[in-house]
């Protein structure tokens, strides 16, 4: 029965959806061991629209050429045959698959597909250390069966998709249960009809089952495992479910021993490369939340769930005969440590586009004379921190290191705005828990460039070795901005919002016997100026 229904879909798809002749010929020519570049050029020139698109891509920001290329021969030489095949397939998918579809349906399809294709290529090249072209093609084409089902089943299948998404169910499994097959199998049969390489046809049809995939011969399991991980990445970033992140960590660890930093770098690269591919394919994707902020939210959800579970166990420890109280206490400690571990997913400041956005949207640095403002308006002075000899010692060590290396050193001091009133409003203990979560977020952002430490109940410091004033200010603004963004989500469930003020002081060339307390004092003066101006911003200074 199942085979008969699938065969009917495949038979109809073969009749309705065919690749254009030029695309079929390009695929054939580029799969040859000895590529005939003249034949390839002649083939593409038969399709003026395709030629124009290829020239547009070569002259786009992806290639960054100093002069415009107008000759197809030059374009093909610059592009190479593998990327050419990727673009031809992307530009030449049968238009009948997309005819009549609502804009939101197409947008949802392309958003997921582009993320999946780029993620597949990045995973292949960074984790498996293999060329990513085949994985990219498979990721770009694996979900075409969804379009076939939408065209054939219409509103019925769209309603099914909505139900699956709303119920947070697994799509391929639900399709198999409901239809007797899934859209990836249908995609595989369609690609076979288009005479794509058998390896891609086979890889696209493999089930997303880790037990099955790890037992395949090594040569056959690589791309299916990459596709499984890429699909989870796309699922996580489009549906923003923390449970999918948990599954991605588990599956990635089993397939390739993925480390936290590798996954964080992958997400950062997608923020840059997904919009680039969308631009190349002339796709309009939604203005969505940055991927790093999706990771931030998922991190917070996982931490809350882990801590809640541990607290429930601790409350019921007397009724658990086989569990010692000390073991449950250790479990709570481990879940609190999880904040820092998962928090490393939260941001990647290597993404220059994200950093630029955060700096641009941040409030301007305070410029009001603090003493004059305080005297005129009667504003209380900033909270005085308790003595922090650890901070002084850390600053002293950093200054000595930078003096020997002849580098700059910067210090940022950040403090929670309106801490005393917040403690009165929500209670000291809940606010401390919130500060613990905030600390893990700030650590994740600062970990690559500086050392973050908590120096008071509501105050943090970050020491940047070898860091000039402007980069330090940019990172401080990012810390302030991310706190504001995270607070928006936090306020929805906890009823109160948070913001930070930050003061940054930079010593461009540390002299011998420099009194390090002066660097701390300068950062605190800047912090005080920000707080007097309303907070939620950054002020900085150079000292000599």
C-alpha positions in Angstrom: 0.0 0.0 0.0 2.7 2.4 1.0 4.9 1.6 -2.0 1.9 2.1 -4.3 1.1 5.6 -2.9 4.7 6.7 -3.1 4.9 5.4 -6.6 1.9 7.4 -7.6 3.5 10.6 -6.2 6.8 9.8 -7.9 5.1 9.1 -11.3 3.2 12.4 -11.2 6.3 14.3 -10.1 8.3 12.9 -12.9 5.7 14.1 -15.4 5.2 17.6 -13.9 8.6 18.6 -12.5 11.7 18.3 -14.7 15.0 20.3 -14.7 15.5 22.5 -17.7 17.6 21.0 -20.4 20.5 23.4 -19.8 20.6 22.5 -16.1 20.6 18.7 -16.9 23.4 19.2 -19.3 25.5 21.2 -16.8 25.0 18.5 -14.2 26.2 15.9 -16.7 29.2 17.9 -17.8 30.4 18.8 -14.3 30.1 15.2 -13.2 32.5 14.0 -15.8 36.1 13.2 -14.8 37.5 15.3 -17.6 35.4 18.5 -17.8 35.0 20.0 -21.3 35.1 23.8 -20.4 34.2 24.8 -23.9 31.2 22.6 -24.0 30.2 23.9 -20.6 30.4 27.5 -21.8 28.5 26.8 -25.0 25.8 25.0 -22.9 25.3 27.9 -20.5 25.3 30.5 -23.3 22.2 28.8 -24.7 20.3 30.2 -21.7 20.9 34.0 -21.6 19.0 34.4 -18.3 21.2 31.8 -16.6 24.3 33.5 -18.1 23.2 36.9 -16.6 22.6 35.3 -13.2 26.1 33.7 -13.1 27.7 37.0 -14.1 25.7 38.8 -11.3 27.0 36.3 -8.7 30.6 36.6 -9.8 30.4 40.3 -9.5 28.6 40.2 -6.1 30.2 40.7 -2.7 30.8 36.9 -2.4 33.8 37.2 -4.8 34.9 40.8 -3.9 36.5 41.5 -7.3 38.2 44.8 -7.9 36.7 45.1 -11.4 33.6 43.9 -13.1 33.6 40.7 -15.1 31.5 40.7 -18.2 32.9 37.6 -20.0 31.4 34.2 -19.3 34.8 32.5 -19.8 36.4 34.6 -17.0 33.4 34.0 -14.8 33.6 30.2 -15.2 37.4 30.3 -14.5 36.9 32.4 -11.3 34.0 30.4 -10.1 35.1 26.8 -10.7 32.9 23.9 -11.8 31.6 22.7 -8.4 30.2 26.1 -7.3 28.8 26.5 -10.9 26.8 23.3 -10.5 25.5 24.5 -7.2 24.3 27.8 -8.6 22.8 26.2 -11.7 20.7 23.8 -9.6 19.7 26.7 -7.3 18.7 28.9 -10.3 17.0 26.1 -12.3 14.7 24.3 -10.0 11.4 23.6 -11.8 9.2 26.7 -11.5 6.1 24.5 -11.4 7.2 23.4 -7.8 6.7 27.0 -6.7 3.7 28.1 -8.8 0.7 29.3 -6.8 2.3 29.0 -3.3 1.6 31.7 -0.8 4.5 34.1 0.1 4.7 33.0 3.7 4.8 29.3 2.6 7.7 30.0 0.2 9.5 32.1 2.8 9.3 29.4 5.4 10.5 26.8 3.0 13.5 28.9 1.7 14.5 30.1 5.1 14.9 26.6 6.3 16.4 25.3 3.1 19.1 27.9 2.9 20.1 27.5 6.5 20.3 23.7 6.0 22.4 23.9 2.8 24.9 26.4 4.3 25.1 24.4 7.5 25.7 21.2 5.6 28.7 22.7 3.7 30.1 24.3 6.9 29.8 21.0 8.8 31.5 19.1 6.0 34.4 21.5 5.8 35.0 22.3 9.5 34.2 19.0 11.3 34.7 16.3 8.7 37.4 18.2 6.8 36.1 17.2 3.4 34.9 19.4 0.4 31.4 20.7 1.2 29.9 20.8 -2.3 28.0 17.5 -2.3 26.7 18.1 1.2 25.5 21.6 0.1 23.7 20.2 -2.9 22.1 17.5 -0.8 21.0 20.0 1.8 19.6 22.3 -0.9 17.5 19.6 -2.5 16.5 17.3 0.3 13.3 19.0 1.2 12.0 19.4 -2.4 9.5 16.6 -1.6 7.7 19.1 0.7 6.9 21.3 -2.3 5.6 18.3 -4.2 3.3 17.4 -1.3 2.2 21.0 -1.0 1.4 21.1 -4.7 -0.5 17.8 -4.6 -2.2 17.9 -1.3 -2.7 21.6 -0.9 -4.2 23.0 2.3 -4.4 19.5 3.8 -0.6 19.1 3.9 -0.1 22.8 5.0 -2.5 22.3 7.9 -0.6 19.1 8.7 2.7 21.1 8.8 1.2 23.7 11.1 0.0 21.0 13.4 3.4 19.3 13.5 5.2 22.7 14.2 2.7 23.7 16.9 2.9 20.4 18.6 6.8 20.4 18.4 6.7 17.0 16.7 9.3 15.5 14.4 8.2 16.1 10.8 9.8 13.1 9.0 8.4 10.7 11.7 4.9 12.2 11.5 4.9 12.0 7.7 6.0 8.3 7.8 3.2 7.6 10.3 0.6 9.5 8.3 1.6 8.9 4.7 3.6 5.7 4.9 6.7 7.6 3.6 8.4 11.0 4.2 9.2 13.9 1.9 12.9 13.1 1.9 12.2 9.8 0.3 10.1 11.5 -2.3 12.9 14.0 -2.9 15.3 11.2 -3.5 13.1 9.6 -6.1 12.7 13.0 -7.9 16.5 13.6 -7.9 17.0 10.1 -9.4 14.6 11.1 -12.2 16.8 14.2 -12.8 19.8 12.0 -13.2 21.7 13.4 -10.3 24.7 11.3 -9.0 23.6 8.1 -7.3 25.5 9.1 -4.2 23.4 12.2 -3.7 20.2 10.4 -4.5 21.1 7.8 -1.9 22.2 10.3 0.8 19.1 12.4 0.5 16.9 9.4 1.1 18.6 8.2 4.3 16.6 8.4 7.5 17.5 10.7 10.3 18.2 7.9 12.7 21.5 8.0 14.5 21.4 4.3 15.3 21.1 3.4 11.6 23.6 6.0 10.4 26.4 5.0 12.7 26.2 1.4 11.5 26.7 2.3 7.8 30.0 1.8 6.1 32.3 4.8 6.7 32.1 6.0 3.1 28.3 5.9 3.0 27.5 7.5 6.4 29.4 10.8 6.2 26.9 12.9 4.1 23.8 11.4 5.7 25.2 12.3 9.2 26.1 15.8 8.0 22.5 16.2 6.6 21.1 15.0 9.9 23.0 17.6 11.9 22.3 20.3 9.3 18.6 19.6 9.6 18.8 19.9 13.4 20.6 23.2 13.0 17.9 24.5 10.6 15.2 23.1 12.9 16.7 24.9 15.9 17.2 28.2 14.2 13.8 28.4 12.5 11.6 26.9 15.3 13.8 28.2 18.2 13.3 25.1 20.4 15.8 24.5 23.2 15.1 20.7 23.1 16.4 20.7 19.5 19.7 22.3 20.7 20.0 19.5 23.2 19.4 16.9 20.5 22.0 18.6 18.2 24.6 18.4 21.0 23.9 14.7 21.5 23.8 13.7 17.9 26.9 15.9 17.0 28.8 14.4 19.8 28.0 10.9 18.7 28.8 11.4 15.0 31.9 13.5 15.2 32.6 14.4 18.8 31.6 18.0 18.2 32.9 20.5 20.8 31.0 23.5 22.2 33.4 26.0 20.5 32.9 24.3 17.1 29.1 24.6 17.3 29.4 28.2 18.4 31.6 29.0 15.5 29.2 27.2 13.1 26.3 29.3 14.3 28.4 32.5 13.9 29.4 31.6 10.4 25.7 31.0 9.4 24.8 34.6 10.4 27.1 35.8 7.7 26.8 33.2 5.0 23.0 32.5 5.0 22.1 36.1 4.0 24.9 35.9 1.3 23.4 32.8 -0.3 19.9 34.3 -0.1 21.1 37.3 -1.9 22.8 35.2 -4.6 19.5 33.3 -5.1 17.5 36.5 -5.1 15.5 35.3 -2.1 13.8 37.6 0.4 14.2 36.1 3.9 12.5 37.6 6.9 14.2 40.1 9.2 14.6 37.6 12.0 16.2 37.4 15.4 19.9 36.9 15.2 21.0 33.3 15.6 23.2 34.3 18.6 20.2 35.6 20.4 18.3 32.4 19.7 21.2 30.6 21.3 20.9 32.9 24.3 17.3 32.1 24.8 17.9 28.4 24.5 20.7 28.6 27.0 18.4 30.3 29.5 15.6 27.8 29.0 18.0 24.8 29.4 19.5 26.3 32.6 16.1 27.1 34.1 14.9 23.5 33.4 18.0 21.9 34.8 17.9 24.0 38.0 14.2 23.4 38.5 14.6 19.7 38.2 17.5 19.7 40.7 15.6 21.8 43.2 12.6 19.4 42.9 14.9 16.5 43.6 16.4 18.3 46.6 13.0 19.1 48.1 12.0 15.4 47.8 15.3 13.9 48.9 13.9 12.6 52.2 11.5 10.3 50.3 14.2 9.0 48.0 15.6 6.0 49.9 18.5 5.2 47.6 19.8 8.8 47.1 22.1 10.5 49.5 21.5 14.3 50.1 25.1 15.1 49.2 24.6 13.4 45.8 21.6 15.6 45.1 23.5 18.7 46.3 26.2 17.8 43.8 23.5 17.5 41.1 22.3 21.0 41.8 25.9 22.3 41.6 26.3 20.5 38.3 23.2 22.1 36.8 24.4 25.5 37.9 27.8 24.8 36.3 25.8 23.9 33.1 25.0 27.6 32.7 28.7 28.4 32.0 29.1 25.3 29.7 26.0 25.9 27.6 26.5 29.6 27.8 29.5 29.3 25.5 26.9 28.8 22.7 25.4 32.2 23.4 27.5 34.6 21.3 30.3 34.7 18.8 31.9 38.1 18.5 33.9 36.9 15.5 30.7 37.8 13.6 31.5 41.3 12.5 28.0 42.0 11.2 26.4 41.1 14.6 29.0 43.3 16.5 28.4 46.2 14.1 24.6 46.0 14.7 25.1 45.9 18.5 27.4 48.9 18.5 25.2 50.9 16.2 22.1 50.4 18.2 23.7 51.0 21.6 23.0 54.2 23.5 25.7 56.8 23.1 28.4 57.1 25.8 27.5 59.4 28.7 29.1 62.9 28.4 27.6 64.7 31.4 29.9 66.1 34.0 29.2 63.8 36.9 29.9 66.2 39.8 27.9 69.0 38.3 25.0 66.8 37.4 24.9 65.3 40.9 25.0 68.7 42.6 22.3 70.1 40.4 19.8 67.2 40.7 20.7 65.7 44.1 21.2 62.2 42.7 22.7 59.7 45.1 26.2 58.4 44.4 26.7 55.0 42.8 26.7 52.0 45.0 30.1 51.5 46.6 31.5 48.0 46.0 32.9 45.9 48.8 36.7 45.7 48.7 37.9 43.4 45.9 41.6 42.6 46.4 41.2 39.8 43.7 40.4 42.5 41.1 43.4 44.6 42.1 45.7 41.6 41.9 44.3 40.5 38.5 44.7 44.1 37.1 48.2 44.2 38.5 49.1 41.0 36.7 47.6 42.1 33.5 49.4 45.4 33.5 52.7 43.7 34.1 52.1 41.3 31.2 51.1 44.1 28.8 54.0 46.2 29.9 56.5 43.4 29.0 54.7 42.8 25.7 54.4 46.6 25.0 50.6 46.2 24.6 47.6 48.2 25.8 45.4 47.0 28.7 41.8 47.9 29.2 39.4 47.4 32.1 35.6 47.4 32.0 33.5 47.6 35.2 29.8 46.8 34.8 27.1 47.2 37.3 23.4 46.3 37.4 21.3 49.4 37.2 18.9 50.1 40.1 20.1 47.0 42.0 18.8 48.0 45.4 15.3 48.8 44.2 15.2 45.5 42.2 16.3 43.6 45.3 13.4 45.2 47.3 11.0 44.5 44.4 11.7 40.8 43.6 13.7 39.7 46.6 17.4 39.1 47.2 17.5 35.4 46.5 15.6 35.5 43.1 17.8 38.4 42.0 20.9 36.5 42.9 19.7 33.6 40.7 19.1 36.0 37.9 22.7 37.4 38.3 24.1 33.9 38.1 22.3 33.4 34.7 23.5 36.8 33.6 27.1 36.0 34.6 27.1 33.0 32.3 25.8 35.1 29.4 28.5 37.8 29.9 31.1 35.1 30.3 30.1 33.6 26.9 30.5 36.9 25.2 33.7 38.0 26.8 35.5 34.6 27.0 37.6 35.0 23.8 38.8 38.5 24.5 38.9 39.1 28.2 38.7 37.6 31.7 35.3 38.2 33.4 35.0 38.2 37.1 32.3 39.1 39.6 33.7 41.7 42.0 30.6 42.5 44.0 27.0 41.2 44.4 25.8 43.2 41.4 29.1 44.2 39.7 31.4 42.5 37.2 34.8 43.4 35.8 36.4 42.4 32.5 40.2 42.7 31.9 41.3 42.9 28.3 45.0 42.3 27.7 46.4 43.7 24.5 43.2 45.6 23.8 43.0 49.3 22.8 40.2 51.6 23.9 37.9 51.3 20.9 37.7 47.4 20.8 37.2 47.4 24.6 34.3 49.9 24.3 32.7 47.9 21.5 32.7 44.8 23.6 31.4 46.6 26.6 28.6 47.9 24.5 27.9 44.4 23.3 27.7 43.2 26.9 25.2 46.0 27.7 23.2 45.4 24.6 23.0 41.6 25.1 21.8 42.1 28.7 19.1 44.4 27.4 18.0 41.9 24.7 18.1 39.0 27.1 16.1 41.0 29.7 13.3 41.5 27.2 12.8 37.7 27.2 13.5 37.5 30.9 10.8 40.1 31.8 8.1 38.1 30.1 8.4 35.3 32.6 9.9 37.1 35.7 8.2 40.4 35.6 11.2 42.7 35.9 13.7 44.0 33.4 17.5 44.4 33.8 20.1 46.7 32.4 23.8 47.3 32.9 26.0 50.4 33.0 29.6 50.1 32.0 32.8 52.2 32.5 35.9 51.4 30.5 39.5 52.6 31.2 42.4 52.0 28.9 46.1 52.3 29.6 47.7 52.5 26.1 51.3 51.8 27.2 51.7 50.7 30.8 54.7 52.5 32.4 56.9 50.9 35.0 55.6 51.0 38.6 52.1 52.1 37.4 49.7 52.2 40.4 47.0 49.8 39.1 44.3 51.2 41.4 44.3 54.2 39.1 43.0 52.1 36.3 40.2 50.7 38.5 39.4 54.2 39.7 39.2 55.6 36.2 36.8 52.8 35.1 34.6 53.5 38.2 34.5 57.2 37.4 33.2 56.4 33.9 30.7 53.9 35.4 29.4 56.6 37.8 29.0 59.0 34.9 26.8 56.5 33.0 24.6 55.8 36.0 24.1 59.5 36.6 22.9 59.8 33.0 20.3 57.1 33.3 22.4 53.9 32.9 22.2 51.2 30.2 25.2 52.6 28.3 29.0 52.9 28.2 31.5 55.7 29.0 35.2 55.3 28.5 38.5 57.1 29.0 42.2 56.8 28.2 44.7 57.3 31.0 48.4 57.9 30.8 
